[in-house]
Amino acid sequence: MDDSAVVRQVLTGLFNDTPGFSVLAAVSDPVFAEQRMQQSWPDVIVLDVEMPRMDGITFLKQLMAKRPVPVVICSSLTESGSATAMEAMAAGAVSIVTKPKLGLKKFLEDDSGDILQAVRGAAQARLSNIMPVPERLPVVPQATGAMVTTTDRVVVIGTSTGGTQALERIFRVLPATAPGIAVVQHMPERFTAQFAERLDKLCAMRVKEAEDGDRILPGQVLIAPGGRHLRMLRSGAQYRVEVFDGPLVSRHRPSVDVLFRSAARWAGRNATGILLTGMGDDGARGLKEMRDAGARTLVQDEASSVVFGMPKEALAMGASDRAIPLDAVPAEIMRVLV
């Protein structure tokens, strides 16, 4: 669904030429889409935001209220990590693919793997687990005694498809006394800053996009910038993060494996690793290295995952023997301080 004829033509050709995909319709706006969807119902919708007669966000909200379908947002309006992109994720979009305003056809052809992966992940999504996060959630009790002032204990989290809603649900119930947390969420470049700003307004903990040299501190969450790797280092009694460029690792940048392997090396038994919902296997090997180094390791269970790919791979590798519901994660994080 896109008002650009070029986008419709290129994506239709891409999907129809890929085994396992079939395009039911390629239309210019939601009004035409609704007419076609009455004839045949799609498994996934690839949705632009700026379209005539009805914008994509309005359509998405109506769709999720009536008959939910996995939606992948593909729009240039999300390129700068705008509020529009965050609104789409809050409304229930599974993932976002950004497209440039210039060189569009070349981008769609060169980055076809990212688009295909996003749609595959959406097709596997459990829609009941990507509904908007409730406005009110029970807050996990604060740690007893004085607030922890050292960084002896750290938590590292990795996630992909469905992770934005999962992270919001976790962080919104954690108190300001929670241990320091570093996160890799597979997300487009220039989108993570807006995501961190949104969480920071909703949470008692401070949430920010990680910058090179930031300390991992109690009461703070550092989120890996889109398009760059994040790893932790130890300097004396302090843990800091390094943000750096580099090749794809486990087909991703940032990669969960990069963060988890650094936690295994520099924190060992002082770290807790948590692998949440996501497609693929990024993070599974790193979590295994953490467990081998003495760290506590957990994965999200299948029933609460949007896509039980990354956690499933970790369990199969013996990276963890504990699969827990999403709503049990905050309490497990607070156990780090006990």
VOKE-60306 format. One line per 10 residues: number of its first residue (from 1); for each residue z negated, y, x negated of C-alpha. Coordinates in nm, 4 decimals. Layout:
N
NUM	Z:Y:X  ...
% end
This chain:
338
1	0.0000:0.0000:0.0000  0.1309:0.3041:-0.1923  0.3383:0.6065:-0.1044  0.5315:0.5703:-0.4320  0.8505:0.3672:-0.3914  0.8435:0.2925:-0.7654  0.4944:0.1412:-0.7446  0.5894:-0.0684:-0.4427  0.9057:-0.1932:-0.6111  0.7446:-0.2802:-0.9453
11	0.4350:-0.4457:-0.8003  0.6366:-0.6429:-0.5443  0.8557:-0.7776:-0.8227  0.5541:-0.8547:-1.0417  0.3673:-1.0487:-0.7732  0.6687:-1.2355:-0.6371  0.7675:-1.3423:-0.9898  0.4176:-1.4783:-1.0617  0.3299:-1.8326:-0.9444  0.0558:-1.8322:-0.6837
21	0.1366:-1.4843:-0.5515  0.3371:-1.3802:-0.2464  0.3805:-1.0292:-0.1076  0.3471:-1.0130:0.2709  0.4404:-0.6458:0.2871  0.4801:-0.3334:0.0733  0.4223:-0.0200:0.2795  0.3800:0.3525:0.2214  0.0633:0.4204:0.4217  -0.2197:0.2561:0.6206
31	-0.0515:0.3146:0.9574  0.2438:0.0969:0.8566  0.0024:-0.1492:0.6980  -0.1953:-0.1962:1.0173  0.1250:-0.2778:1.2045  0.2254:-0.5422:0.9475  -0.1249:-0.6878:0.9257  -0.1151:-0.7657:1.2955  0.1698:-1.0064:1.2171  0.0159:-1.1722:0.9090
41	-0.3260:-1.1212:0.7491  -0.3430:-1.0763:0.3703  -0.5785:-1.2414:0.1210  -0.5939:-0.9238:-0.0910  -0.4862:-0.5621:-0.0464  -0.3756:-0.3433:-0.3383  -0.4505:0.0062:-0.2159  -0.3580:0.3574:-0.3295  -0.5891:0.6465:-0.2415  -0.3643:0.9470:-0.1767
51	-0.1202:0.8609:0.1024  0.0291:1.0330:0.4069  -0.1234:1.0125:0.7558  -0.4407:0.8358:0.6316  -0.6014:0.8291:0.2861  -0.7001:0.5009:0.1263  -1.0759:0.5594:0.1370  -1.0733:0.6184:0.5137  -0.8643:0.3045:0.5613  -1.0966:0.1040:0.3345
61	-1.4074:0.2052:0.5295  -1.2421:0.1181:0.8617  -1.1217:-0.2143:0.7258  -1.4637:-0.3164:0.5959  -1.6245:-0.2259:0.9271  -1.3775:-0.4253:1.1381  -1.2373:-0.7204:0.9409  -1.3182:-0.7162:0.5681  -1.0490:-0.8036:0.3142  -1.0837:-0.7968:-0.0671
71	-0.9368:-0.4657:-0.1881  -0.8198:-0.3607:-0.5342  -0.7835:0.0163:-0.5723  -0.4775:0.1173:-0.7773  -0.4629:0.4947:-0.8023  -0.4161:0.7787:-1.0473  -0.6970:0.9643:-0.8695  -0.9457:0.7300:-1.0362  -0.8139:0.7995:-1.3870  -1.0860:1.0473:-1.4833
81	-1.3674:0.8466:-1.3276  -1.3699:1.0745:-1.0269  -1.6031:1.0772:-0.7298  -1.3149:0.9259:-0.5329  -1.3312:0.6122:-0.7443  -1.7051:0.5823:-0.6930  -1.6613:0.6300:-0.3195  -1.4116:0.3438:-0.3169  -1.6529:0.1096:-0.4938  -1.9380:0.2147:-0.2651
91	-1.7164:0.1444:0.0364  -1.6611:-0.2141:-0.0775  -1.3608:-0.2216:-0.3127  -1.3772:-0.5223:-0.5462  -1.2272:-0.3506:-0.8509  -1.0212:-0.0544:-0.9668  -0.7021:-0.0327:-1.1707  -0.6138:0.3145:-1.2947  -0.2523:0.4226:-1.3196  -0.1319:0.7230:-1.5209
101	0.0469:1.0157:-1.3635  0.3229:0.9883:-1.6250  0.5028:0.6767:-1.7482  0.4041:0.4902:-1.4342  0.6726:0.2191:-1.4352  0.6124:0.1323:-1.8019  0.2372:0.1180:-1.7428  0.2707:-0.1172:-1.4461  0.4984:-0.3449:-1.6464  0.2998:-0.3359:-1.9744
111	-0.0423:-0.3752:-1.8115  0.0643:-0.6349:-1.5573  -0.1964:-0.8808:-1.6870  -0.4812:-0.6491:-1.5908  -0.3409:-0.6020:-1.2417  -0.2858:-0.9740:-1.1892  -0.6368:-1.0535:-1.3126  -0.7886:-0.7935:-1.0802  -0.6069:-0.9418:-0.7799  -0.6979:-1.2982:-0.8782
121	-1.0610:-1.1957:-0.9024  -1.0440:-1.0226:-0.5654  -0.8934:-1.3326:-0.4048  -1.1979:-1.5345:-0.5172  -1.4516:-1.2750:-0.4054  -1.7243:-1.3538:-0.1552  -1.6975:-1.0509:0.0694  -2.0464:-1.0967:0.2065  -2.1758:-1.0162:-0.1429  -1.9788:-0.6944:-0.1957
131	-2.0951:-0.5087:0.1098  -2.2441:-0.1629:0.0438  -2.5975:-0.1633:-0.0983  -2.8589:-0.0794:0.1685  -3.0104:0.2674:0.1506  -3.3641:0.1289:0.1314  -3.4689:-0.1550:-0.0935  -3.8200:-0.2783:-0.1846  -3.9288:-0.1391:-0.5215  -4.0538:-0.3834:-0.7853
141	-4.4166:-0.3016:-0.8801  -4.4665:-0.1054:-1.2003  -4.6104:-0.2708:-1.5044  -4.9892:-0.2556:-1.5208  -5.1521:-0.0416:-1.7858  -4.9909:0.2273:-1.9977  -4.6154:0.2554:-2.0130  -4.4647:0.0579:-2.2979  -4.3740:0.2885:-2.5872  -4.2087:0.0443:-2.8268
151	-3.8719:-0.1279:-2.8167  -3.9974:-0.4747:-2.9115  -3.8488:-0.6177:-2.5917  -3.4956:-0.5475:-2.4744  -3.2743:-0.6670:-2.1903  -2.8962:-0.7038:-2.2139  -2.6798:-0.7551:-1.9045  -2.3139:-0.8489:-1.8693  -2.1014:-0.8462:-1.5560  -1.7506:-0.7991:-1.4209
161	-1.6047:-0.8416:-1.0704  -1.8676:-0.7393:-0.8150  -2.0915:-0.6022:-1.0874  -2.1048:-0.2408:-0.9781  -2.2780:-0.3298:-0.6520  -2.4972:-0.5880:-0.8274  -2.6157:-0.3424:-1.0919  -2.6894:-0.0781:-0.8306  -2.8972:-0.3271:-0.6352  -3.0946:-0.4203:-0.9473
171	-3.1539:-0.0746:-1.0919  -3.2455:0.0907:-0.7641  -3.5583:-0.1222:-0.7351  -3.6736:-0.1066:-1.0984  -3.9558:0.1377:-1.1786  -3.9452:0.3934:-1.4590  -4.1674:0.1603:-1.6636  -3.8961:-0.1072:-1.6895  -3.7903:-0.2216:-2.0374  -3.4884:-0.0727:-2.2129
181	-3.1586:-0.2190:-2.0921  -2.8053:-0.2263:-2.2359  -2.5154:-0.3175:-2.0062  -2.1527:-0.4193:-2.0368  -1.9657:-0.3868:-1.7072  -1.5922:-0.4503:-1.7203  -1.4602:-0.1162:-1.6006  -1.1604:0.1122:-1.6670  -1.1789:0.3714:-1.9410  -1.3245:0.7089:-1.8374
191	-1.4810:0.5504:-1.5275  -1.8161:0.4425:-1.6708  -1.9518:0.7955:-1.7148  -1.9178:0.8633:-1.3419  -2.0703:0.5238:-1.2646  -2.3700:0.5983:-1.4866  -2.4155:0.9420:-1.3305  -2.4176:0.7896:-0.9824  -2.6809:0.5315:-1.0793  -2.8899:0.7936:-1.2542
201	-2.9198:0.9872:-0.9276  -3.0243:0.6748:-0.7356  -3.2672:0.5130:-0.9784  -3.6127:0.5783:-1.1193  -3.4863:0.4739:-1.4625  -3.2629:0.7065:-1.6603  -2.9046:0.5734:-1.6620  -2.6396:0.7070:-1.8984  -2.3112:0.6102:-2.0591  -2.3995:0.4878:-2.4069
211	-2.3277:0.7076:-2.7062  -2.3147:0.5918:-3.0656  -2.6664:0.5927:-3.2094  -2.8565:0.5971:-2.8779  -3.1917:0.4198:-2.8864  -3.2690:0.1453:-2.6384  -3.5837:0.2884:-2.4837  -3.8201:0.1811:-2.2046  -3.7186:0.3383:-1.8752  -3.3539:0.3823:-1.9812
221	-3.0276:0.2002:-1.9125  -2.7285:0.2374:-2.1473  -2.3863:0.1446:-2.0061  -2.0978:0.0603:-2.2404  -1.8125:0.3138:-2.2180  -1.4933:0.1754:-2.0673  -1.2404:0.0845:-2.3351  -1.4966:0.0609:-2.6197  -1.7288:-0.2124:-2.7425  -2.1089:-0.1855:-2.7408
231	-2.3428:-0.3694:-2.9740  -2.7060:-0.3299:-3.0670  -2.8524:-0.2894:-3.4150  -3.2101:-0.2852:-3.5415  -3.3541:-0.0153:-3.7648  -3.7168:-0.0900:-3.8444  -3.8966:-0.1245:-3.5118  -3.6189:0.0510:-3.3228  -3.3129:-0.0850:-3.1472  -3.0064:0.1368:-3.1377
241	-2.6550:0.0890:-3.0080  -2.3211:0.1272:-3.1786  -2.0172:0.2269:-2.9744  -1.6936:0.1390:-3.1483  -1.3240:0.0645:-3.1086  -1.1808:-0.2737:-3.1880  -0.9557:-0.5522:-3.0650  -1.0135:-0.7276:-2.7336  -1.2854:-0.9918:-2.7460  -1.2760:-1.2640:-2.4805
251	-0.9851:-1.0606:-2.3359  -1.2034:-0.7554:-2.2788  -1.3092:-0.4239:-2.4312  -1.5977:-0.3699:-2.3802  -1.6871:-0.7357:-2.4125  -2.0103:-0.8946:-2.2966  -1.9852:-1.1418:-2.5855  -1.9999:-0.8554:-2.8380  -2.3218:-0.7187:-2.6873  -2.4859:-1.0585:-2.6438
261	-2.4029:-1.1761:-2.9972  -2.5542:-0.8614:-3.1428  -2.8696:-0.9191:-2.9349  -2.8895:-1.2747:-3.0683  -2.8629:-1.1482:-3.4266  -3.0905:-0.8460:-3.4168  -3.3393:-0.9174:-3.1358  -3.3573:-1.2964:-3.1087  -3.6622:-1.4056:-2.9105  -3.7420:-1.0400:-2.8307
271	-3.4345:-1.0216:-2.6040  -3.3556:-1.1337:-2.2512  -2.9902:-1.1933:-2.1645  -2.8657:-1.1878:-1.8066  -2.5088:-1.2784:-1.7039  -2.4072:-1.1648:-1.3566  -2.1090:-1.2067:-1.1251  -1.7618:-1.1940:-1.2763  -1.4307:-1.3704:-1.3266  -1.3530:-1.5532:-1.6511
281	-1.5860:-1.6575:-1.9322  -1.6762:-1.3374:-2.1177  -2.0429:-1.3498:-2.2108  -2.0904:-1.7256:-2.1852  -2.0628:-1.7908:-2.5611  -2.2706:-1.4860:-2.6458  -2.5430:-1.5961:-2.4058  -2.5449:-1.9387:-2.5725  -2.5967:-1.7693:-2.9095  -2.8858:-1.5738:-2.7605
291	-3.0497:-1.8893:-2.6302  -3.0033:-2.0624:-2.9655  -3.1747:-1.7616:-3.1281  -3.4784:-1.8028:-2.9028  -3.3956:-1.5431:-2.6368  -3.4691:-1.5936:-2.2683  -3.1399:-1.6362:-2.0805  -3.0590:-1.6187:-1.7088  -2.7483:-1.6266:-1.4912  -2.6852:-1.5188:-1.1347
301	-2.6559:-1.8071:-0.8902  -2.3404:-1.8972:-0.7022  -2.4711:-1.8080:-0.3563  -2.5279:-1.4413:-0.4454  -2.2317:-1.3942:-0.6832  -1.9136:-1.2202:-0.5740  -1.7218:-1.4405:-0.8226  -1.9099:-1.7322:-0.9808  -1.6923:-1.7453:-1.2917  -1.8860:-1.6061:-1.5873
311	-2.2226:-1.7532:-1.4779  -2.0629:-2.0926:-1.4133  -1.9103:-2.1015:-1.7624  -2.2448:-2.0112:-1.9165  -2.4208:-2.2933:-1.7329  -2.1513:-2.5399:-1.8401  -2.2020:-2.4383:-2.2060  -2.5777:-2.4787:-2.1868  -2.6313:-2.1063:-2.2368  -2.8980:-2.1084:-1.9655
321	-3.0682:-2.3589:-1.7416  -3.1760:-2.1004:-1.4861  -2.9503:-1.9657:-1.2110  -3.1320:-1.7155:-0.9919  -3.0436:-1.5042:-0.6861  -2.9435:-1.1439:-0.7511  -3.2511:-1.0085:-0.5733  -3.4752:-1.2067:-0.8123  -3.3301:-1.0350:-1.1203  -3.5479:-0.7184:-1.1108
331	-3.8705:-0.9207:-1.1137  -3.7393:-1.1266:-1.4049  -3.6643:-0.8057:-1.5948  -4.0202:-0.6825:-1.5389  -4.1559:-1.0143:-1.6698  -4.0347:-0.9010:-2.0126  -4.3368:-0.6680:-2.0263  -4.5936:-0.9382:-1.9466
% end
